[in-house]
């Protein structure tokens, strides 16, 4: 397996995020965990991944604090993988990826599901980026600004 470049210490927050969740298997594992899968075998059956790849991705997600291991809820000797608050925080990322695909996929009619509000059964609105005052923002309305340096305390 080819070793990839690490973005762990990169100054860019996008690169740093990719270090934790930047491969497709990890995102698909997180997707399934958001839908309630918890066991190694469940992930393996649903995703059809090789066991060694699944084990490596689960270990990395645990190491990055996205998943945690817990004793099996049925009292068996197995362990389960549960999303941490950091893992649940990926939900808007996955929704954004989904909505991007729904808008720009060459064959959107082949997408088998739609994301709906559980209570109302209605489709979820497209994610929007808004300014503090509520204005809708696009790429031309934003810029990067250097973060102020933190002062050292004596």
C-alpha positions in Angstrom: 0.0 0.0 0.0 1.4 3.4 -0.9 1.9 5.8 2.0 0.1 9.0 1.5 1.1 12.5 2.6 0.0 13.4 6.1 -1.9 16.7 6.5 -2.0 16.4 10.3 0.0 19.6 10.9 -1.1 21.5 7.9 -2.3 25.1 8.5 -5.3 24.6 6.3 -8.4 23.3 8.1 -9.7 21.6 5.0 -6.4 19.6 4.7 -6.6 18.8 8.4 -10.1 17.5 8.0 -9.1 15.3 5.1 -6.4 13.7 7.4 -9.3 12.4 9.5 -12.1 11.7 7.1 -10.6 12.2 3.6 -11.0 8.7 2.0 -14.3 7.4 0.7 -14.3 4.3 2.9 -14.2 6.4 6.1 -17.0 8.6 4.9 -19.1 5.6 4.0 -18.4 4.0 7.4 -19.5 7.3 9.1 -22.6 7.4 6.9 -23.6 3.9 8.0 -22.8 4.7 11.7 -25.2 7.7 11.4 -27.8 5.3 10.2 -27.2 3.1 13.2 -24.7 0.5 12.3 -22.4 -0.4 15.2 -20.8 -3.8 14.6 -17.8 -4.7 12.5 -19.8 -7.4 10.7 -22.6 -5.0 9.9 -20.2 -2.5 8.3 -18.6 -5.3 6.4 -21.9 -6.8 5.1 -23.3 -3.4 4.2 -20.2 -1.9 2.5 -18.7 -5.1 1.1 -15.2 -4.0 2.2 -12.3 -6.3 2.7 -11.9 -7.0 6.4 -8.4 -5.7 6.6 -9.3 -2.4 5.0 -12.4 -2.1 7.3 -10.3 -2.8 10.4 -7.7 -0.2 9.4 -10.4 2.5 8.7 -12.2 1.8 11.9 -9.0 2.0 13.8 -8.1 5.3 12.2 -11.6 6.7 12.9 -11.2 5.7 16.6 -7.7 7.2 16.7 -9.1 10.5 15.3 -11.9 10.5 17.9 -14.7 10.1 15.3 -15.8 6.7 16.6 -15.3 5.2 20.0 -15.5 1.5 21.0 -18.0 0.3 23.6 -19.1 -3.0 24.9 -21.8 -4.6 22.8 -25.2 -3.4 23.8 -26.5 -7.0 23.8 -24.1 -8.0 26.5 -22.0 -10.3 24.2 -18.3 -10.3 24.2 -18.1 -8.2 21.1 -17.4 -4.5 20.9 -19.4 -1.9 19.0 -18.4 1.3 17.3 -20.3 4.4 18.3 -20.1 7.9 17.0 -18.6 10.5 19.3 -19.8 14.1 19.2 -16.9 14.8 16.8 -18.3 12.0 14.6 -21.9 13.2 14.7 -20.4 16.6 13.7 -19.7 15.1 10.3 -23.5 15.0 9.5 -23.6 18.4 7.7 -20.5 17.4 5.7 -22.3 14.2 4.4 -25.5 16.2 3.7 -23.5 18.7 1.7 -21.8 16.0 -0.3 -25.2 14.3 -0.9 -26.8 17.6 -2.0 -23.9 18.4 -4.3 -24.3 15.0 -6.0 -28.1 15.4 -6.3 -27.5 18.7 -8.1 -24.6 17.9 -10.3 -24.6 14.1 -10.9 -24.9 13.1 -14.5 -27.8 10.7 -13.7 -29.6 12.0 -10.7 -32.6 9.8 -11.4 -30.5 6.8 -10.4 -30.0 8.2 -6.9 -32.2 5.8 -4.9 -33.1 7.9 -1.9 -34.0 11.4 -0.8 -33.2 13.0 2.6 -36.4 13.9 4.4 -37.3 15.4 7.8 -38.3 12.4 10.0 -41.3 14.2 11.6 -42.8 15.8 8.5 -41.6 13.4 5.8 -40.7 16.4 3.6 -37.4 16.9 1.7 -34.6 18.7 3.6 -33.8 22.1 2.3 -30.4 22.7 0.6 -27.7 23.8 3.1 -26.9 27.4 2.9 -24.0 29.6 4.1 -25.1 32.7 5.8 -23.4 35.7 7.3 -23.9 36.6 10.9 -26.6 39.1 9.9 -28.4 36.4 7.9 -27.3 37.3 4.3 -26.8 34.4 2.0 -23.2 34.0 1.0 -21.4 32.5 -2.0 -17.7 32.0 -2.7 -17.3 35.6 -4.0 -18.7 36.9 -0.7 -16.1 35.3 1.5 -12.3 35.6 1.9 -9.7 34.1 4.2 -8.2 36.3 6.9 -5.2 35.5 9.0 -6.1 34.4 12.5 -4.8 36.8 15.2 -1.7 35.4 17.0 -2.3 34.2 20.5 -0.4 36.0 23.2 1.8 33.9 25.4 1.1 34.0 29.1 3.9 34.2 31.6 
